[in-house]
Amino acid sequence: MGYAAADSGRLWRLSLREDSPPQSFESEMGVAHIGPVMQLLPLPDQNVLLTGGGVDGQASLWSLALHRRLATSFLASTVVVMVPDTTRHRVIAVGEGGRIAALPLDLPALQAQLQAATNASLTPAERSDLLGEPADAAYATYSANERRQARVPLSRDWRFKLPF
């Protein structure tokens, strides 16, 4: 198993089997980064892949299982190095302009960091898709997070309906 990135910003998982085509990682824009991927750091023991962009100045944490981005840190310049810090279970990313970011490698720590920065919560569908939680557990966690923010959770069958 291997990983490859291109100047176009695309990111793939490669198999050594001849009959297995490359699998692309999904992102909102269709590419991992705007412009070339400058850093590529697979951490299979953690089930994550870290990438650093040149033009977009982003350091991103990807799920190897889901082929999706889990988190992004903006360094505002080319990501020049990414170094694992196994004693603190994180990766240090350094931008060309000297900005440094620490990306936690364990999902609970990452979730806690995101929850501290915002009052938004993932929907049950997002929890299932992104975190792999079973539907019942995803709805229970979503509901608990909404109540913690003094909000009433939406019902399981709620759908957005246009007025026309």
FIFI-13648 format. One line per field, with one value per atom (N, C-alpha, C): residue in one letter; atom name; x, y, z. Coordinates in Angstrom, 2 decimals. Layout:
N
aa c(a; ...);
at c(CA; ...);
x c(X; ...);
y c(Y; ...);
z c(Z; ...);
This chain:
164
aa c(m; m; m; g; g; g; y; y; y; a; a; a; a; a; a; a; a; a; d; d; d; s; s; s; g; g; g; r; r; r; l; l; l; w; w; w; r; r; r; l; l; l; s; s; s; l; l; l; r; r; r; e; e; e; d; d; d; s; s; s; p; p; p; p; p; p; q; q; q; s; s; s; f; f; f; e; e; e; s; s; s; e; e; e; m; m; m; g; g; g; v; v; v; a; a; a; h; h; h; i; i; i; g; g; g; p; p; p; v; v; v; m; m; m; q; q; q; l; l; l; l; l; l; p; p; p; l; l; l; p; p; p; d; d; d; q; q; q; n; n; n; v; v; v; l; l; l; l; l; l; t; t; t; g; g; g; g; g; g; g; g; g; v; v; v; d; d; d; g; g; g; q; q; q; a; a; a; s; s; s; l; l; l; w; w; w; s; s; s; l; l; l; a; a; a; l; l; l; h; h; h; r; r; r; r; r; r; l; l; l; a; a; a; t; t; t; s; s; s; f; f; f; l; l; l; a; a; a; s; s; s; t; t; t; v; v; v; v; v; v; v; v; v; m; m; m; v; v; v; p; p; p; d; d; d; t; t; t; t; t; t; r; r; r; h; h; h; r; r; r; v; v; v; i; i; i; a; a; a; v; v; v; g; g; g; e; e; e; g; g; g; g; g; g; r; r; r; i; i; i; a; a; a; a; a; a; l; l; l; p; p; p; l; l; l; d; d; d; l; l; l; p; p; p; a; a; a; l; l; l; q; q; q; a; a; a; q; q; q; l; l; l; q; q; q; a; a; a; a; a; a; t; t; t; n; n; n; a; a; a; s; s; s; l; l; l; t; t; t; p; p; p; a; a; a; e; e; e; r; r; r; s; s; s; d; d; d; l; l; l; l; l; l; g; g; g; e; e; e; p; p; p; a; a; a; d; d; d; a; a; a; a; a; a; y; y; y; a; a; a; t; t; t; y; y; y; s; s; s; a; a; a; n; n; n; e; e; e; r; r; r; r; r; r; q; q; q; a; a; a; r; r; r; v; v; v; p; p; p; l; l; l; s; s; s; r; r; r; d; d; d; w; w; w; r; r; r; f; f; f; k; k; k; l; l; l; p; p; p; f; f; f);
at c(N; CA; C; N; CA; C; N; CA; C; N; CA; C; N; CA; C; N; CA; C; N; CA; C; N; CA; C; N; CA; C; N; CA; C; N; CA; C; N; CA; C; N; CA; C; N; CA; C; N; CA; C; N; CA; C; N; CA; C; N; CA; C; N; CA; C; N; CA; C; N; CA; C; N; CA; C; N; CA; C; N; CA; C; N; CA; C; N; CA; C; N; CA; C; N; CA; C; N; CA; C; N; CA; C; N; CA; C; N; CA; C; N; CA; C; N; CA; C; N; CA; C; N; CA; C; N; CA; C; N; CA; C; N; CA; C; N; CA; C; N; CA; C; N; CA; C; N; CA; C; N; CA; C; N; CA; C; N; CA; C; N; CA; C; N; CA; C; N; CA; C; N; CA; C; N; CA; C; N; CA; C; N; CA; C; N; CA; C; N; CA; C; N; CA; C; N; CA; C; N; CA; C; N; CA; C; N; CA; C; N; CA; C; N; CA; C; N; CA; C; N; CA; C; N; CA; C; N; CA; C; N; CA; C; N; CA; C; N; CA; C; N; CA; C; N; CA; C; N; CA; C; N; CA; C; N; CA; C; N; CA; C; N; CA; C; N; CA; C; N; CA; C; N; CA; C; N; CA; C; N; CA; C; N; CA; C; N; CA; C; N; CA; C; N; CA; C; N; CA; C; N; CA; C; N; CA; C; N; CA; C; N; CA; C; N; CA; C; N; CA; C; N; CA; C; N; CA; C; N; CA; C; N; CA; C; N; CA; C; N; CA; C; N; CA; C; N; CA; C; N; CA; C; N; CA; C; N; CA; C; N; CA; C; N; CA; C; N; CA; C; N; CA; C; N; CA; C; N; CA; C; N; CA; C; N; CA; C; N; CA; C; N; CA; C; N; CA; C; N; CA; C; N; CA; C; N; CA; C; N; CA; C; N; CA; C; N; CA; C; N; CA; C; N; CA; C; N; CA; C; N; CA; C; N; CA; C; N; CA; C; N; CA; C; N; CA; C; N; CA; C; N; CA; C; N; CA; C; N; CA; C; N; CA; C; N; CA; C; N; CA; C; N; CA; C; N; CA; C; N; CA; C; N; CA; C; N; CA; C; N; CA; C; N; CA; C; N; CA; C; N; CA; C; N; CA; C; N; CA; C; N; CA; C; N; CA; C; N; CA; C; N; CA; C; N; CA; C; N; CA; C; N; CA; C; N; CA; C; N; CA; C; N; CA; C; N; CA; C; N; CA; C; N; CA; C; N; CA; C; N; CA; C; N; CA; C; N; CA; C; N; CA; C);
x c(0.85; 0.00; 0.90; 0.51; 1.27; 0.36; 0.93; 0.17; 0.95; 0.21; 0.85; 0.09; 0.83; 0.24; 0.81; 0.10; 0.51; 0.57; 1.21; 1.25; -0.14; -1.10; -2.48; -3.21; -2.58; -3.22; -4.00; -3.99; -4.74; -3.95; -4.71; -4.14; -4.76; -3.91; -4.39; -3.79; -4.56; -4.07; -3.77; -2.59; -2.16; -2.06; -2.44; -2.32; -1.22; -0.55; 0.49; -0.09; -1.39; -2.05; -2.33; -2.07; -2.26; -3.72; -4.64; -6.06; -6.78; -6.04; -6.64; -6.27; -7.25; -6.93; -6.68; -6.00; -5.78; -7.11; -7.17; -8.37; -8.07; -8.90; -8.65; -9.28; -8.68; -9.21; -10.25; -11.36; -12.44; -12.21; -12.58; -12.54; -13.63; -13.87; -14.92; -14.65; -13.39; -13.03; -12.63; -12.59; -12.16; -10.66; -9.92; -8.47; -8.09; -6.95; -6.49; -6.03; -5.37; -4.84; -4.94; -5.03; -4.94; -3.45; -3.08; -1.67; -1.03; 0.29; 0.98; 0.91; 0.94; 1.05; 2.55; 2.98; 4.41; 4.89; 3.99; 4.34; 3.33; 3.80; 2.95; 3.50; 2.75; 3.24; 2.20; 2.31; 1.37; 1.76; 0.77; 0.96; -0.03; 0.26; -0.70; -1.04; -0.11; -0.41; -1.51; -1.62; -2.65; -3.88; -3.78; -4.84; -5.10; -4.04; -4.17; -3.04; -3.29; -2.32; -2.29; -1.12; -1.00; -0.44; -1.00; -0.52; -0.31; 0.61; 0.87; 0.88; 0.15; 0.05; 1.05; 1.30; 2.19; 1.45; 0.56; -0.16; -1.16; -1.91; -2.98; -2.49; -1.26; -0.71; -1.46; -2.02; -2.80; -2.07; -2.19; -1.77; -3.06; -3.22; -4.47; -4.24; -5.21; -5.23; -6.33; -5.99; -6.92; -7.11; -8.30; -8.59; -8.17; -7.31; -6.94; -8.11; -8.96; -10.10; -11.19; -11.46; -12.57; -12.16; -10.84; -10.31; -10.91; -11.07; -11.64; -10.80; -10.87; -10.17; -10.90; -10.14; -10.72; -10.53; -9.41; -9.12; -8.08; -8.09; -7.13; -6.65; -5.37; -4.79; -4.20; -4.50; -4.01; -2.71; -1.64; -0.34; -0.01; -0.83; -0.69; 0.60; 1.26; 2.43; 2.70; 3.59; 3.92; 4.30; 3.71; 4.06; 5.39; 6.43; 7.77; 8.18; 7.58; 7.93; 6.79; 6.65; 5.68; 6.43; 6.44; 7.22; 6.31; 6.28; 5.48; 6.09; 5.25; 5.66; 4.90; 5.47; 4.75; 4.57; 5.43; 5.28; 4.02; 3.61; 2.40; 1.26; 1.43; 0.40; -0.12; 0.82; 0.48; 1.53; 1.25; 2.21; 2.42; 3.67; 4.00; 4.19; 3.45; 3.58; 4.19; 5.15; 5.82; 5.65; 5.21; 5.05; 6.30; 6.44; 7.60; 7.78; 6.70; 6.78; 7.10; 7.32; 7.68; 6.51; 5.30; 4.14; 4.15; 3.80; 3.82; 2.42; 2.00; 0.71; 0.91; 0.19; 0.21; -1.14; -1.10; -2.32; -2.42; -3.47; -3.62; -3.93; -3.38; -3.58; -4.73; -5.17; -6.29; -7.59; -8.60; -9.86; -10.54; -10.59; -11.21; -10.55; -9.22; -8.53; -8.86; -8.92; -9.27; -10.70; -11.62; -13.00; -13.09; -12.35; -12.38; -11.85; -10.79; -10.22; -11.24; -11.93; -12.92; -14.12; -14.56; -15.70; -15.38; -14.12; -13.74; -13.76; -13.59; -13.51; -14.85; -15.87; -17.16; -18.29; -19.50; -20.65; -21.40; -20.84; -21.46; -21.27; -22.20; -22.03; -22.34; -21.72; -21.95; -23.36; -23.98; -25.30; -25.13; -26.21; -26.09; -25.51; -25.93; -25.40; -23.89; -23.44; -22.01; -21.24; -21.80; -21.14; -20.99; -22.03; -21.97; -20.96; -21.04; -20.17; -18.71; -18.46; -17.09; -16.41; -17.20; -16.59; -16.88; -17.76; -18.07; -18.94; -19.66; -20.51; -21.79; -22.31; -23.61; -24.70; -25.77; -26.82; -27.38; -27.69; -28.27; -27.28; -26.03; -25.01; -24.77; -24.77; -24.56; -25.67; -26.92; -28.04; -27.98; -27.62; -27.53; -26.46; -25.30; -24.20; -24.57; -25.17; -25.64; -26.62; -27.59; -28.61; -27.97; -27.04; -26.36; -25.59; -24.89; -24.14; -25.07; -26.21; -27.17; -27.72; -28.06; -28.58; -27.53; -26.28; -25.18; -25.08; -25.49; -25.47; -26.81; -27.69; -29.02; -29.90; -29.74; -30.56; -31.38; -32.53; -33.38; -32.91; -32.55; -32.10; -33.24; -32.90; -33.88; -34.27; -35.50; -35.94; -35.17; -35.15; -34.42; -34.88; -36.16; -36.71; -36.82; -36.21; -36.30; -35.58; -36.21; -35.63; -35.89; -34.93; -35.12; -36.09; -37.10; -38.10; -38.15; -38.05; -38.17; -39.62; -39.88; -41.26; -41.99; -41.37; -42.05; -41.85);
y c(-1.17; 0.00; 1.24; 2.22; 3.44; 4.62; 5.81; 7.04; 7.91; 8.65; 9.53; 10.85; 11.90; 13.23; 13.86; 14.85; 15.47; 16.99; 17.60; 19.06; 19.66; 18.87; 19.34; 19.40; 18.89; 18.88; 17.62; 16.67; 15.42; 14.45; 13.56; 12.63; 11.25; 10.20; 8.85; 7.84; 6.78; 5.58; 4.57; 3.98; 3.05; 1.65; 0.69; -0.71; -1.34; -2.34; -3.03; -4.07; -4.32; -5.29; -4.64; -5.37; -4.82; -4.54; -5.33; -5.19; -4.17; -3.45; -2.48; -1.06; -0.28; 1.10; 2.00; 3.12; 4.07; 4.59; 4.84; 5.39; 6.83; 7.76; 9.15; 9.49; 10.43; 10.93; 11.99; 12.01; 12.95; 14.26; 15.35; 16.64; 17.52; 18.62; 19.54; 20.08; 20.28; 20.91; 19.90; 18.62; 17.61; 17.37; 18.21; 18.04; 18.14; 17.58; 17.64; 19.06; 19.71; 21.06; 21.86; 23.16; 24.04; 24.13; 23.68; 23.63; 22.35; 22.27; 21.02; 20.62; 19.31; 18.76; 18.69; 19.47; 19.58; 18.55; 18.13; 17.18; 16.04; 14.83; 13.65; 12.73; 12.57; 11.80; 10.78; 9.53; 8.49; 7.98; 7.83; 7.26; 6.11; 4.96; 3.85; 3.33; 3.43; 2.98; 3.83; 5.08; 6.00; 6.03; 5.34; 5.31; 6.70; 7.50; 8.84; 9.11; 10.09; 10.59; 12.10; 12.68; 14.14; 14.68; 15.81; 16.45; 17.94; 18.50; 19.93; 20.52; 21.62; 22.26; 23.37; 23.67; 24.77; 26.07; 26.14; 27.38; 27.72; 26.73; 27.01; 27.15; 26.74; 26.89; 26.12; 24.97; 24.17; 22.89; 22.52; 21.20; 20.45; 19.27; 18.53; 17.14; 16.70; 15.37; 14.58; 13.41; 12.59; 11.24; 10.69; 9.34; 8.36; 7.38; 6.36; 5.43; 5.21; 4.30; 4.92; 6.21; 6.87; 7.62; 7.86; 8.65; 10.06; 10.63; 11.97; 12.81; 14.12; 15.06; 15.14; 15.07; 15.19; 16.60; 17.22; 18.55; 19.25; 20.57; 21.39; 22.52; 22.81; 23.96; 24.86; 26.16; 27.11; 27.74; 27.51; 28.06; 29.33; 29.68; 30.91; 30.98; 29.85; 29.78; 28.32; 28.06; 26.69; 25.86; 24.67; 23.76; 23.11; 23.39; 22.93; 21.65; 21.38; 20.15; 19.73; 18.41; 17.84; 16.76; 16.90; 16.00; 15.35; 14.01; 13.35; 13.58; 13.87; 14.00; 12.90; 11.68; 10.53; 10.60; 11.33; 11.43; 12.20; 13.13; 13.92; 13.58; 12.54; 12.04; 13.15; 13.80; 14.89; 14.99; 15.84; 16.14; 17.65; 18.06; 19.48; 19.83; 20.83; 21.31; 22.71; 22.96; 24.25; 24.86; 26.12; 26.84; 27.62; 27.95; 28.68; 30.01; 30.63; 31.91; 31.77; 30.53; 30.31; 29.95; 29.96; 29.61; 28.11; 27.73; 26.34; 25.95; 24.73; 24.21; 22.80; 22.46; 21.11; 20.46; 19.34; 18.61; 17.37; 17.27; 16.06; 14.86; 13.71; 12.51; 11.64; 11.84; 11.00; 11.78; 11.09; 11.74; 12.38; 11.76; 12.43; 13.77; 13.84; 15.11; 16.14; 15.70; 16.61; 17.12; 16.23; 16.64; 17.63; 17.39; 18.30; 19.68; 19.70; 20.97; 21.72; 21.01; 21.65; 22.13; 21.32; 21.71; 22.94; 23.07; 24.25; 25.52; 25.36; 26.51; 26.91; 26.06; 26.35; 25.69; 26.16; 25.50; 24.66; 24.52; 23.68; 22.22; 21.39; 19.95; 19.22; 18.07; 17.27; 16.70; 16.63; 16.00; 14.49; 13.76; 12.29; 11.69; 12.21; 11.69; 11.95; 13.14; 13.45; 12.57; 12.32; 11.44; 10.03; 9.55; 8.21; 8.17; 9.16; 9.17; 9.43; 10.46; 10.88; 10.09; 9.71; 9.05; 7.55; 7.08; 5.66; 5.18; 6.09; 5.70; 5.05; 4.04; 3.47; 4.54; 4.41; 5.44; 5.80; 4.81; 5.09; 5.85; 5.42; 6.09; 7.51; 7.68; 9.02; 9.97; 9.50; 10.36; 10.68; 9.69; 9.93; 10.96; 10.85; 11.80; 13.19; 13.25; 14.53; 15.18; 14.42; 14.95; 15.47; 14.70; 15.13; 16.43; 16.53; 17.75; 18.96; 18.76; 19.85; 20.30; 19.36; 19.71; 20.44; 20.04; 20.70; 22.17; 22.49; 23.87; 24.57; 23.94; 24.47; 24.60; 23.63; 23.59; 22.31; 22.36; 21.17; 20.42; 19.14; 18.40; 18.19; 18.17; 17.87; 16.40; 16.08; 14.69; 13.88; 12.58; 11.71; 11.86; 12.09; 12.14; 13.56; 14.54; 15.93; 16.08; 16.78; 17.09; 18.55; 19.21; 20.59; 20.61; 21.45; 21.55; 22.98; 23.14; 24.47; 24.91; 26.21; 26.69; 26.66; 26.24; 26.21; 24.88);
z c(0.00; 0.00; 0.00; -0.79; -0.85; -1.13; -1.11; -1.33; -2.29; -3.10; -4.08; -4.14; -4.45; -4.60; -5.86; -6.38; -7.63; -7.52; -8.51; -8.57; -8.70; -9.18; -9.33; -8.00; -6.92; -5.61; -5.34; -6.25; -6.06; -5.18; -4.54; -3.57; -3.81; -3.86; -4.12; -3.16; -2.96; -2.28; -3.38; -3.36; -4.40; -3.82; -4.63; -4.25; -5.09; -4.55; -5.29; -6.24; -6.12; -7.01; -8.36; -9.44; -10.78; -11.10; -10.55; -10.88; -10.00; -9.17; -8.26; -8.67; -9.17; -9.59; -8.39; -8.58; -7.48; -6.95; -5.66; -5.03; -4.62; -5.07; -4.73; -3.38; -2.69; -1.44; -1.77; -1.04; -1.29; -0.54; -1.19; -0.52; -1.11; -0.45; -0.89; -2.28; -2.63; -3.90; -4.96; -4.62; -5.57; -5.58; -4.85; -4.73; -3.25; -2.91; -1.52; -1.16; -2.10; -1.89; -3.19; -3.05; -4.22; -4.55; -5.71; -6.09; -5.61; -5.68; -5.38; -3.90; -3.69; -2.34; -2.04; -1.06; -0.76; 0.26; 1.14; 2.19; 2.18; 2.35; 2.39; 3.47; 4.56; 5.70; 6.13; 5.63; 6.07; 7.46; 8.32; 9.65; 9.80; 9.18; 9.18; 10.57; 11.52; 12.89; 13.52; 13.09; 13.59; 12.68; 11.54; 10.53; 9.94; 9.83; 9.25; 8.25; 7.41; 6.45; 6.62; 6.65; 6.76; 5.46; 5.03; 3.82; 4.08; 3.33; 3.41; 2.02; 1.84; 0.54; 0.34; -0.93; -1.26; -1.41; -2.38; -2.68; -1.58; -1.10; -0.13; 1.31; 1.60; 2.95; 4.01; 3.65; 4.59; 4.97; 6.23; 6.70; 7.01; 6.40; 6.55; 7.11; 7.90; 8.51; 7.81; 7.24; 6.47; 7.14; 7.03; 7.49; 6.40; 6.75; 5.78; 5.51; 6.49; 6.32; 5.46; 5.66; 4.97; 3.71; 3.54; 2.42; 2.41; 3.60; 3.74; 4.68; 4.46; 5.33; 6.68; 7.76; 9.11; 9.67; 9.35; 9.91; 9.06; 9.14; 8.41; 9.30; 9.20; 9.88; 8.81; 8.90; 7.90; 8.39; 7.64; 8.01; 7.22; 6.23; 5.46; 4.64; 4.46; 3.59; 3.28; 2.36; 1.98; 3.21; 3.31; 4.40; 4.03; 4.83; 4.47; 5.19; 6.34; 7.05; 7.96; 8.11; 9.05; 9.84; 11.17; 12.02; 13.06; 13.10; 14.14; 15.52; 16.50; 17.91; 18.65; 18.65; 19.19; 20.70; 21.39; 22.85; 23.22; 22.36; 22.63; 21.68; 20.88; 19.97; 19.05; 18.34; 17.44; 16.36; 15.38; 14.32; 14.31; 14.20; 14.12; 12.64; 12.17; 10.80; 10.85; 9.96; 9.93; 8.54; 8.52; 7.27; 6.93; 5.65; 5.16; 5.88; 6.30; 7.00; 8.48; 8.96; 10.36; 11.25; 10.72; 11.54; 11.81; 13.05; 13.48; 13.94; 13.57; 14.02; 14.54; 15.60; 16.14; 15.84; 15.12; 14.78; 15.65; 16.50; 17.31; 16.43; 16.78; 15.99; 16.48; 17.71; 18.15; 18.01; 17.48; 17.15; 18.36; 19.54; 20.68; 21.02; 20.95; 21.23; 20.16; 18.90; 17.82; 17.99; 18.35; 18.57; 19.72; 20.79; 21.94; 21.54; 20.73; 20.27; 19.40; 18.52; 17.66; 18.47; 19.44; 20.27; 21.12; 21.52; 22.31; 21.46; 20.14; 19.26; 18.66; 18.76; 18.12; 18.90; 18.68; 19.28; 18.25; 17.05; 16.02; 16.37; 15.95; 16.16; 14.86; 14.69; 13.50; 13.53; 12.36; 12.27; 12.43; 12.69; 12.77; 11.48; 10.32; 9.05; 8.94; 9.33; 9.30; 10.26; 11.44; 12.42; 11.86; 11.18; 10.58; 9.44; 8.54; 7.36; 7.71; 8.52; 8.79; 9.90; 10.91; 12.07; 12.12; 11.23; 11.19; 12.33; 12.98; 14.10; 13.59; 14.30; 13.93; 14.05; 13.28; 13.21; 14.59; 15.42; 16.74; 17.64; 17.63; 18.44; 17.93; 16.60; 16.01; 16.42; 16.41; 16.79; 18.28; 19.10; 20.55; 20.88; 20.24; 20.49; 19.98; 18.78; 18.23; 19.21; 19.69; 20.61; 21.89; 22.45; 23.68; 23.45; 22.30; 21.98; 21.83; 21.18; 21.01; 22.37; 23.24; 24.57; 25.40; 25.25; 25.98; 25.56; 24.33; 23.84; 24.07; 24.88; 25.20; 23.95; 23.03; 21.82; 21.82; 21.15; 21.00; 19.76; 19.89; 18.71; 17.72; 16.45; 15.41; 15.49; 15.10; 15.12; 14.08; 14.24; 13.32; 11.87; 11.67; 10.31; 9.75; 10.42; 9.96; 8.62; 7.70; 6.40; 6.10; 5.47; 5.05; 3.89; 3.96; 2.89; 2.39; 1.09; 0.50; 0.55; 0.65; 0.74; -0.58; -1.67; -2.97; -3.65);
